[in-house]
Amino acid sequence: MTDGFLETRIHFSNAQLNELRAEVSALVQDVQLEGLTIFAAGSFARLEASEHSDIDLFFTYHPTGKTLEQRRTNELKLFGRLIDLVGRLGFPPFSGDSRWLQTHDIDQILLHLGGPEDDAANYFTLRMLMLLESKCVFGDDAYESALRAVVRSYYRDFDGNEESFQPWFLINDVMRYWKTLLLNYESRRNEGRTPQERSEARAKNFKLRFSRSTTCFATIAALASFDSVPTMEDVYQLALLTPRERLQLVRERIPEVSEVIDGLIAEYNWFLSQTSLSVSDLHAKFESDEERRSMFARAESYGRRIYDLLVAIDEARGTAPKLLRYLVV
């Protein structure tokens, strides 16, 4: 795929997001939800969406929205308008029958960081999506405040340990998110085994091996690319980048890994070309045994390239803390 193809995807994503921002700003003017931010995740946040991509929106308050009057009534009013809006703008319907249209308080999410409710209430997933692949759609100030609060939560041990601190807490959570995605995929395979469901599961697996793995490991690679301990501001700025931009940042900081990253980006461009299809056409690709084996062989090769990148970073960094050592044990 050429740079022109990628520029088209970036332009399309930005155009759709800008239109969505303008429309959302207009429809919430009479909805009293101070401190609310709405952010997009998924392919639109990665700036690689196609005309077949759906829009994933998430809703948080910072500071807390607990004191708002008629909070739930206003939220339902907002959600109803958003459901109408995405249809009018030509997006596919919200996934899961709009089950994810719910709000969360960032303070509550951080209060339960690492605890049982972190997973049970989907706090962990929302926190990771905000950090790893998010673009603000509404409430810029609240978004910045919330994102900085999330970053700060991973630096609780920084003060007094400035010389020895490493962001292993954050890196471990990114790895935990990656493994959670793998578990979620296995769980979905239990839901049905019709030919259509098998094709859908294979398509999700294919996407997992490219887009999700890149989101996670491009972030880990970027965190490992700093010459010194990354500050909270460094991590905040990383969170504003797309996974592809994080890979480009690693290439700038560690020229020795340029060849590995070029190979990764070339293969990722191929992946994007495959996922430009409609849902039905993409699923159909996995019904052919020969084509399915070929596509998954490239996905397997892509995973090896990601591993090669982590090894190359360790080799280039010499005496710095070994990334692979902390990822494994």
N, C-alpha and C positions, 0 to 999 in steps of 0.2 A: 504494500500500500504506500502511496506517496504522501508527502507532507500536505498536499492539497486535499486529500481525503480527510486527514486529521483536522485540518483547518475548517473544513466543512462541518465536521461534527462539533467542534468547539464553537463555531459561529452559531450553529443551530441551537445548541444547548444554552448559550448565553442569550440568544434572542428569545427563546421560550421562557427562560428564567426572568428576564427583564419584563416581558409581558405579564408574567404571573405576578411579579412584584407590584406592578402598577395596578393590576386588577384587585389584588388582595388589599392593597393600601386603601383603595376606594370602598371596598365592601365592609371593612372593619371600622369605618369612621364612627358609626353609632353603636359600636359594641364596646362596652366598658370592661376591658381586660388589660389594665396597666401591668407592665412588667412582662407581658407575653412576647415570646419570639417564636417564629415559625421558620424551620429550616428544612431544606431539601437534602435528601441523601441519595445514594445509588448512582446510576449512570449520569443523571443531570448534575449532581454535585461533582462528579469526576470530569464533567464537561466532555462526555463521550456518548451522549444520548443520540438515538435515531428517531425517526418518525414513529417507530413502533414501541418506544420506551414508555413505561408508565412513570408517574411522578410519586415519589415517596415523601410525605411531609410528616414532620414531627414537631411537637409543641411543648415548650417549657416556659416556666416563669423564673425570673431572677430580678429582684429579690422575690420572696415567696408571694404567691397570689392568694394565700389563705384568707386574707382580710377583705377581699373583694366582695361587694354585694352582688347577689344573684349570679355568682360566678358560673355555676353549671348551666343556668338558663342562657347566659350570654355565650358560653362555649357551644351549646347545642345550636344556637342561632348561627354562630360562625361556621360550624361543621356543615350545616345544611347548605349554606351559601357556597362553601368550598366544593361540596359534591356537585352542585349545579355548575360551578365555575369550571371545574376540570372537564366536564362534559362539553361545555360551550367552547372551550379552547381546543378541543380535539384530543385531549389526553385519554388513555384508557381509564376505566373506573378504578377507584382506589382498591388496592388488593385486599383480600380477606374480607370482602363485604364491609369495608370501612371499619373493620375491628380495631385498627391502629389509630383511629381518630380519637385521641385522648391526651390530656395534658398531664405534665409532671412538674413538680417544683424541684429546681436544681438543689436547693438546700436539703430537701428530703433525700434526693438521690445520693448526695455526698455523705449524709448522715449514716446511710446504710452501706457505704462502700465496703465491699468485702464480706458483708454479712449475708445471712440467708435470704433476705428480701432483695438483695442485689440482683439475683437471678429471677426469683419468683415474681417480682413486680416489673420485670423488663428494664430495671434501672441500668443494668450493666450494658445491655445492647444500645440503649439510647446514648449513654455516656460515650461508648466507643464510636458510634456513628458520628456524634458531634465532633469528636477528636479526629477521626480518620477520614471522613468524607462528608462534609456538610457545606452547604452554601445558604446564607441567610436569605429568606424570602420576605420576612416582615420583622420589624423590631430590632434594628441594627444595634442600638445601645444595649438592649437587654441581651442580645446574642453575644456581643463582646464581653459583657459582664459575666454571663453564664460560662462561656468558654474559658475565660481567665480563671474563674473559680474552679472549674474542672482541672485545669492544668495545675493550679496551686495545690490541689489535693494530693498530687503525686510528688510534691516537693516538701512534704511535712517534715522530713528529716534533713533538709538542706542547711538550715541555719545552724551554725556551729560545726558543720562538716563540709564546708565549701571546697576544701582541697581533695577530699576523698569521695565525695558524693558522686554516684552514678545513677541514672534514671532507671534502675532495674525494676522498680515497682511498676512504672509505666510500661516498660518493655514486656514484663511478665503479663500484664493485663492485655497487651496487644496479642501476645501468644495465646493467652486464655481465650480471647475472642476468636482467633483463628480456629482453635480446637473446638470451640462451641459451635462454630459454623459447620465443621465437619460432623459433629454429633447431630446437629439439627437436620443435616442432609440424610443421615442414616435413619433418623426418626421418621422423616417424611416417606421413606421407602416402605414403611410398614403400613401406610395409609391405603394402598391399593395397588393392584398388579395388572390392571387392564393394559392392553398395548398402548393406549393413549397415555396412561399414567406412567408407564415405563419410559416412553419417549420424553415426557415432561421431566421425569427424574434425571434422565441422562443429560438433558439440556441444562438443568440446574447444576449438575455435577461438573459439566464442561465449563460453565461460567465461574463456578467456585474455584476451579483450578487456575483460572486466569485473573479475572477482575478482583475477586476477594483476596486471593493470595497476594496479588500486587499491592492492594490497599494496605494489607498488614505488613508485608516484608519490605516494601519501599519505605514505610515509616521507620521500621527498625533499622534499615540501612542508613537512612538519613540521620537518625539519632546517633548512630555509631560513627558518622563521618566527621563530627566536630573535632577540632584539634584539642579543645579543652572541654570541660564539663558544660553541656548545654544548659543555658539558663532558662528560667520560666518564660522569658520573652522569646527565646529561641524556639521553645516548644510551641508557644502560641503562634508564632509566625509559620512554623511548619504545618500546623493544623489548618492554616488558611490556604495551603498549597494543595493541588491535586496530587495523587500518587505519581503520575508521570512527572510532574514538576519536582517532586522529591527525588526521583531517580536522576533527573538532570542536575539537581543540586549535588548529589553524591558524585556524579561524574566531574563536576567542577572542582570539588574539594579533594577528590582522590583520583587523579588522572590515570593511575595504574589500572583502574577498573573500567575504563571507558569502553574497551572492546566487549566486555561482558554485558554492560548496560546497553550498548548498541544492539547486541543480539537479542536481549530481552525486549527492547522497544520494537524491533522488527517483527518478532513473533507476536507481540501484543497487538500490533497493527493488523496482522493477519486475523487474530481473534476478533477484532472489531469488525472486520469485513464479513466474518461469518455471522455475527450477531446483528448485522444490519437487516436481516430478513424479518418477515412477519413471524409471529409466534408459531403459526401452523407450519410455515415453510422451514423454520429452524427445527422444529420437532421432527419433521419428515426426514431431515438429514440423518437422524439417529435411528431410523427404521431400517436403513441399509447396513448390513453387517460390515461390508467392506469400507464404506464411508465412515461409519462410526469408529471402527478400529483405527483408521487413518487419523481422525480428528483427536481421539484420545491419545494416540501415540505422540502427537505434537504437544498435547497438554502435559504428558509425562515429561517430555523433553523440556518444556517450559519450567516445570518444577525443578529439574536438575540445574537449569540456568540460574534460578533464584538461589539455590544452594551454592553454586559456583560464585555468585556475587558475595554471599556472606563469607565464604572462604577467602576470596580475594581481598575483602576489607580487612579481615584478620591479618593476612600476610602483609598488607600495605601498612597497617598500623604498628607493626613490630611489637614493641614492649607494652603497648596500651592494653587495658583489660580485654581479654579474649571474648569476643561476642559469642561464638559458638559454645564456648564452655558454659556461659551463663544461660544460654538458651536451652541447653540440654540438662545441666545439673545446677 
